[in-house]
Amino acid sequence: GGTCEAAETLRGHSGDAYAVRCHRERGLAASGGYDRTVRVWDLDKATELCTLRGHEASVTCIAYSAPGNLIVSGGKDGTVRFWDVLSGLQVHSAGGLGDVTSVDVGPSGVHLLTASKGNSTR
């Protein structure tokens, strides 16, 4: 096997990063971590575009909507939060889910799938 080297290192989180998701068509990435933030990155320029704040505990998972205009994040605070990519504003949240370990958005953008500690899938 060959070796891989990182083309760029995106620095910004204070503490561990737990999740990352790319939206190739838009050239964006989003990462989440111990510092309770979601950071949005321009992959072409390797720069941070914005920091999304609202989680009260570590961000553990991230998903993009198909068109890439919405980021969904889940965290150890038991919430799923919805962020508008252009404005950087939180547009919705849902709580009481337990530690959220995975999120995904269905292809139509209508369905949200979550997995949480405590054996729940919604």
Residue pairs with C-beta under 8 A, 6 or more apart in sequence:
8 46
10 29
10 31
10 39
10 41
10 46
10 48
12 31
12 39
12 48
12 51
13 31
13 33
13 34
13 35
13 37
13 39
14 34
14 35
15 33
15 34
15 35
16 33
16 34
17 31
17 32
17 33
17 34
18 32
18 33
18 34
18 58
18 59
18 60
18 61
19 31
19 32
19 33
19 59
19 60
19 61
19 62
19 73
20 29
20 30
20 31
20 32
20 62
21 29
21 30
21 31
21 62
21 63
21 64
21 71
22 28
22 29
22 43
23 29
23 30
23 64
23 68
25 68
26 68
26 85
27 42
27 43
27 44
28 40
28 41
28 42
28 43
28 49
28 64
28 68
28 85
29 40
29 41
29 43
30 38
30 39
30 40
30 41
30 62
30 64
30 71
30 73
31 38
31 39
31 41
31 62
32 38
32 39
32 55
32 58
32 59
32 60
32 61
32 62
32 73
32 75
33 58
33 59
34 58
35 58
36 53
36 55
36 56
36 57
36 58
36 59
36 75
36 77
37 51
37 52
37 53
37 55
37 59
38 51
38 52
38 55
38 59
38 62
38 71
38 73
38 81
38 83
39 48
39 50
39 51
39 52
40 48
40 49
40 50
40 51
40 52
40 71
40 85
40 88
41 47
41 48
41 49
42 48
42 49
50 88
52 71
52 73
52 81
52 83
52 88
52 90
54 81
54 90
54 93
55 73
55 75
55 77
55 79
55 81
56 75
56 77
56 79
57 75
57 76
57 77
58 75
58 76
59 73
59 74
59 75
60 74
60 75
60 76
60 99
60 100
60 101
61 73
61 74
61 75
61 100
61 101
61 102
61 103
62 71
62 72
62 73
62 74
62 103
63 71
63 72
63 103
63 104
63 105
64 70
64 71
64 72
64 105
65 71
65 72
65 105
65 109
66 105
66 107
66 108
66 109
67 109
68 85
69 84
69 85
69 86
70 82
70 83
70 84
70 85
70 91
70 105
70 109
71 82
71 83
71 85
72 80
72 81
72 82
72 83
72 103
72 105
72 112
73 80
73 81
73 83
73 103
74 80
74 81
74 97
74 100
74 101
74 102
74 103
74 114
75 81
75 99
75 100
76 99
76 100
77 95
78 95
78 96
78 97
78 98
78 99
78 100
78 116
79 93
79 94
79 95
79 97
79 100
80 93
80 94
80 97
80 100
80 103
80 112
80 114
81 90
81 92
81 93
82 90
82 91
82 92
82 93
83 89
83 90
83 91
84 91
97 114
97 116
97 120
97 122
98 116
98 117
98 118
98 120
99 116
99 117
99 118
100 114
100 115
100 116
101 115
101 116
101 117
102 113
102 114
102 115
103 112
103 113
103 114
103 115
104 112
104 113
105 111
105 112
105 113
106 112
106 113
113 121
113 122
114 121
114 122
115 121
116 122
